[in-house]
Amino acid sequence: MQVLGEAIATQADIHAQWGGVVPNLARDAHAAAIDAVVDRALAAAGLRPQQLSAIAVTIGPGLGLCLRASASFSGCTTLNGVPAEQASSSNRSSSSGNNGTSDERNGDLSHTADRSTGGAGSSAPMPDASAVASDVFRCASVPFPFLCLLVSGGHNLLVLVRGVGDYVQLGTTVDDALGEAYDKVARLLELELRPHGGAALEALARDGDPRAFRFAVPMRKYATCDFSFAGLKTSSRLAIEQRLAPALTQHLTAQEVYKLKADIAASFQSVAVTHLMEKTRRGVTWARELAPGLRHLVVAGGVACNKVVRASLQDLTGSEGLELVLPPPRWCTDNGVMVAWAGIERIACGWAEPPPPPLPLGDAATEAAAAGTGATEAGAAPSPGLGAGAGSGAGAEWIELKPRWPLTSELHPKSEAARREERRSVKKVRMFTALSDLVPPAASGVTPSATGVGPSGGGGEGGEGESGSQAALPVVEAGAMALAQ
């Protein structure tokens, strides 16, 4: 697999002033930047739109406003009229190889929202070609089955990945995701939120004492692999209110206030990572019950950039006799490489769908589609395929968005039993059929000829309100050129 070109624009400056992702601002900036981002990716690859054979686009889960921008672009413009196939996919990660998250490897985890500041967002330079090749080789050499941990702003998942579209969920968050908790505590501490709160809190925690505040480690009384960070977030909020109230800090020096904030940040991070490691270690045990030959733990999502998390995972996998697979930081957060990779995996499995017929130029339907109304969330009848459904004529909906789209309905037997015992009520309003349940019967058990996980990302720390625009053009080398023709 080779990444020919990638591009990304960030919305960090837009959302930092609001303390989090603002959906309508994200949508507008996304729509304003997507043309330029795609053009940059094509230019970096040295390709013309006519040389593409497929367009991969995320249809869920996530914020419908942001999903619609990408879906409308891929379906209505088809890159200046180029009739490429549609390889729609879920941005939920779980195989990672995202989440990565890892669905890239599975072809299911794609994230399409990018981080753009409108038309002129800041963008990272294209990485060195040899470094990209090394990253791809390392991430693409992981065989099935493997255990995937997704830790992002919108999702926390532990999933045993048995193949493309074949997952067993071991655990998930029962409330907040870890990235969301990082961001919220960072806001309570009034930290700079560029590029995001998680990075700011991690930096502050380096100067603090992780034992200064005795926060409780969540869910130790539950012998499950589920995560919970809401209680830890509340404990941090109470500590901030009790120790950093204006009436208490007016007599403190700036250095003393900084030290208090650093101690709270360090204590929060220490307990959060301890909780993450405890549940992941149990997940390794559960996964080995179903896959005794398990050899890899793949980690994806924005929180996978955190150095403390990475170091703790290295210790965990070392003691468990597993190999840790971590994508480079640029592929942990929202990016286009994972979307394109997911598309390749789907095409290899025969899961792509033809694009919708072009709408007549100049009519109201075309104008509405270009404005972002060519895709809906739950109003249209579901497509018979894995996500995309072609339509024609004025007002036809060519694709159904799935903002609330579970990765899989299959739970580990112990997880299923625990949920029955807890009688947990799961909100199912507007919940779509799990992605793994939509795999065509004929494709059951099918895996692509190339084994391994794709560069994972998945729900960066902005969570389900993806805040960026990205594009990438990976193609399979040598015999896989048919995918790019």
N, C-alpha and C positions, 0 to 999 in steps of 0.2 A: 504494500500500500504506500502510496506517495502523496503527500500534500503539495499540490502545485501552487496554490495561492490561497491566502486567507486575509481577511480584513475585519476590523471592528472599530466602532465609534462608541464613545462613552457618554452617558447621561449623568454622570456623577455630579457635575456642577449644577445641573438643573434641579436634582432632587435633594441635594445636601441641605439647601436652605429650608426645606420643608420637613426635614427629619425622617424622611422615608420616601418610598416610591409613590408618586401621585399618578394614578392610572391614566387620566386624560392627558396629562403632560407627557407621560411615557408614550402613549399612542401617537400623539402629534409629532413628537421628536423622532419616533421610530419611522413613521411614514415619511418625514422630511429627509431622513438620512439614508433610507434603504437603497435608493437608486445609486447614490455615490458609493456606498459600501460594496454593492455587487460589482460596480464598475471597477473598483480598486482590486477586488479579488480576481476578476477576470484579467485585468492588466498584469497583476503579479504572476498569474499562471501563463500569460502569453496566449490566451485563448479568445476566440470570438464566440458570441452567443450561439451561433450556428453549429458550433462544435460540441455543444452539450447534448447529452441524451436524456437527462433526467433532472428534475428540480425537487429537492427534499424540503418539506415545510412542516413545521410543528402545528398540530391542531389541538393539543392539550397535553397535560393539564396546565392551567395558568389563568391569567386575567384575559377575559374575552376580548377586551378592547385591544390588547397588545397582540393576541393571537390573530385577530381579524386583519391587522395591518399586513402581516406576513402572508396570510392566506390569500388576501385580495391581490397582493403584488404578484405572487406566483401563479395564481389562477387567471387573473385578468390581463396582466401584461405579458405573461409567458415570455419574458425577456425579449421584448421587441418582436413578438409574434413567432418566436421559435417554438415549434410543437414538441416540447420535451415531455417525457412521462412525468407523472406526479408520484412521488414516494412519500406519502404523508406518514407522520409518525408521532409517537407520544414523547413529550419532553421529560416524562418522569424517569428517573433513573433508577436503575437497578441492575444493571449488569455491568458495567463498566468497563467499561468497558464495555444519571447519572449519574447517565444522573445523572458510566458513569455513570456517575451515576452512572451510570454506566450503562445505559442502554445503548450507547453507541455501538458497543460490540454486538449487542443484540439487535441492533437496528431498531431499538424502540425508544431509546432514550433521548431523542433529540430535543434540543432547546432551540427555538428560533428567535426569541426575542433578543434584540441586541441592545447594546448600550450606546446610544447615539445622542449627540447634543444637537439634534436638528441637522441642518445641512452641513454645518462646519464643526462637527464634534471632533474632539481630539482623538487621535488614533495611534496605536502602538506600531512601531516599525516591524516589518516582516522579519521573523527570526532567521538566524543563519541557516542555510539549507542543510548543512551537515548535522546541525543540532536537531532540526526538525526530523530528519531521517532517523536519527538515533532514538528520538522520542517515540516515533511511530513504531519502529521495530520492537522496542521494549514493551509497549502497550499492546502490540498485536500478536505477541507470542504466548498469550495465556490460553491454555486449553480449557474446555468445559470438563467437569463443572468447577465453579469457583464461588466463593462467598463474596458478596458485594456489600459494602457499607456506604450508604449515601448520606452525607451530612451537608445540608445547604440551608439557605434562608427559608425555604418553603417546605422542605421535606427532610425526614429522618427515616431511613429504611435499612433493614438488614434482610438481604435476599440471597437465597441459594439460586444460582443461575445454572441451569442444566443445559441450556441451549438457547438459540435465538427464539424469543417469544415464549420461553419455558422457564417459569420462575416459581419458587416457593417462598412465601413471605414468612420470615422468622419473627420480625418485630418492626414496629413503627412508632412514631410519637403519638402519645395520647392527647397532647395539647400543642405546645409550641415546638417548633424545630430549633435546633441548636443555633443556627445562624440568626434566626429571628430573636432569640434570647440575647445573643451578643449585641445585636443592633439596638435592642430596647434598653439594655443596661448602659450601653454607650451614650444613648440619648439622655438617660437619667443623670449620667455623670457629666453631661454637657460637653462631650468631646467633639472634636472636628470629625465630620462624617464623610470626608473625602479620603480615599475612594469609597469607603463604607465603614460603618461603626465597628465591625468585627476587627478590622485591621487596627483601628485606633485603640480599641480596648486591649488587644494583644500587646501593642507597643507600651501602653501605660502599665500593664501588669508586670512587665519586666522590672519595674522599679518598686514593686510592692512586695509585701510579705503574704504568701498564700495561707499562712496560719493565723493571720490577724483577726479574721472573722470566722467563727465556727458555723458555717452554713451546713445544713444537713444534706447528705448525699441522697438524691431522690430514689424512691421505689425499691429500696433494699429489701422490703418485706414481701415483694412480689417476685416469685421465681420465674420471670418471663424475660423476653428480650425486648420488651417495649421501653420506650424512652419517655421522659417527662421533664420539662424544663420550666414550666409555669411557676411551680413552687419556689424554685431557686431564684427565678426572676423576682418574685414577690419578696423573698428574703433580702435580696440585694436592694430592692426599692426601700424597704423598711430601714435598712442600715443607712442608706443615703439620707433618708428623711430624719433619722435620729442623730446622725453624726455630722451631716453637712447642711443642716438648716441655717438660714441666714443669721438667726439670732445666736447660733453657736459658733459660726465661722467669722463673725465680724471682728473678733479679738484675736484671730489666728493669722499667722503670716502666710503669704502665698505658698511658701515651701511646705508649711504644715498642712495646708489644704490639699496641695498636690499629693503629699504622702498619704493622706487619708483616702483620696480617690484611688491612688495606686494600690493600696492595701485591699480596698473593696474589689477592684478589678482583678487582682491576683487571686483573692479568695474565691471569687465567682468562677474564674477560669479553672482553678484547681479542682473544685468540686464538679464542675461541668465535665471536665475531661475524665475525672475519675468515674463518673456515672457512665460516660460513653464507653470507657474501656471495660467496665464491669459487664455491661450488657453485650458488648461485642465478644468478650471472652466466652460468655454463655452461648452466644450465637455460633461460635466456632464448634462448641461441643454438640449443639443441636444439628448443625450442618453435617458433621461427621457421622451422625446417626443415619442420615439419608445418603451421604456420599463419603464412605470410609476413606477413599483415596484423595480427599481434598488436599490441595497443595498451595492454593493461592488465596490471599485476601486482597480484593481490589477496592480501593477507596476513591470516591469521587464527590464532587460538590464543592461549593465555595469555601466551606470550612476546612477542606482538605489542604488549603494553602497555609493554615495556621501551623507554625513551627512546633508549638507545644503538642498539638494533636499528632503531628507527624512523628515526633520523637517518641511519644507514648505508644503509637501504633507499631513502631519499629521494635520497641521492647516487647509488646504483646506478641507479635508474630514470631519474634526470636524465641520466646519461651514456649510457643505452641508449635514450633517446627513448621511454620508457614512462610511463604515468600510474600512480601508486601509489594503490591503494585500501586504506585502513585503516579498519576499524570503530572506533567510539569504544571506549575501554578497557572500559566496562561490558559490551560485547557481544563482547569478546575471550575472556573466561573463561566458565565454564559459565553458561548463562542460558536462560530459557524462550522468548525471542523466536525464537531460531534453530530451536527444535524446532517451534514453531507455523508458522514460515515454511516449513520443510521440508514440513510437512503440507499447506500451501496449494499448494506446487509439485506435490506428488504428486496432490492432488485435481484440479488443472488438467490433469494428464496421464492422469487416469483410473486412478490406481494405489491408490486407497483400497479398503478392504475393509469389509464390514459387521461390526458388533460381534457378539460371541458372544451366544447366547441367555442370558437371566438364569437363574442357578441358583435352585432353590427356596430361599426364605428360611428360615433357621433350621436347615438340615440341616448335616451335617458338612462337606460339600463347600464350602458357602458360608463356613463358619467357617475352613476351611483356606485358602480363596482369600483371605479378608480378612487372614489372617496372613502372606500372601506366598508361598503354595505353589501359586498358580493358574497359574504360568508356570514352564517348565523350560528348561534349557539345551540339552542334546543328547539327551534321552531319547526325546522323541516324534518321530513321523514328520514330516519337513519339510512346511511348507505349500506349496501350489502357487503362492501369490502371492509378493509381495515381502516377506513377513515374518510377517504375522498369519494365523493359521489358526483358524477358529471351531471350537468343540467344544461338546458338550452332555452333560449327565448328570454324576453324581457321579464326581469324580476325573478328568474330561476336561481335557486341556491345551488352553487356548484360544490360546496363542501360544508360539512357539519362540524362546527367547533365543539370541543369537549373540555370545557374548563375544569370539570370535576371528573377525572378519568383515572380510576385505580389501575395500578400496574398488573395486578393478578388477583384472582379470587382464591387461589390455593394457599392455605396456611399450613405451617408445620403442625403436626398432630398435637404437640404440647401447647402451642399458641392457641389453637382452636379450642382445646379443653379449658384453658385459662380464661378465655373470653366467655365461654358458656358459664363458668363458675362466677365470674364477675358480673354476668348479666349486663355487659356493656351495651349501651344504646349507641349505635353508629348512625349519624345523620346520612340519609340516603336520598334526600331531595335533589332532583336533577343530577343524580349520580349515573354515569354511563357504565355500560357493560365493561368489565375489566379487559384491558388490552390483551392479556394472554388468552382470554376466552374467545377472541375474535380471529385467532389464527385459523386459517382454512383447514378442514379435516385432512385434506390430502398433504398438507405441509407439516402435519404433526410429526415431531421428532426430526425434522429436516434441519440440517445445519449447513452453512456455506462451506465451500471447499477450503477457504482460508480460515484457520482457527485463531482465536485470540480475541482480545478486547480492544476496542477503539479508544482513542484518546478521550478520556471522560471528562465530563463537566456536569453540570446539571444544577439547575436552580442556584445560581450564585447567591450571594448573601442578600440579594434583593428579594429573594423568595419568589412567590408565584407572581409578583408584579415585576416581571422581567423588565429590565430597563436598558435595552441596548439593541444594536443592530449588528449582525455579523453575517459573514458569508465565507464559504470555503469551498475548494474544489479538489477533493481527493479523488484519485483514480487508482485502480488496481494495476500494478505494473505487469508487463509481459502479457501472459495469457488473458489477463482481465481487461484488456483494452476494449473488448466487446462491450463492456459496461459504459465506455465513454464514447462509443461511436454513434 
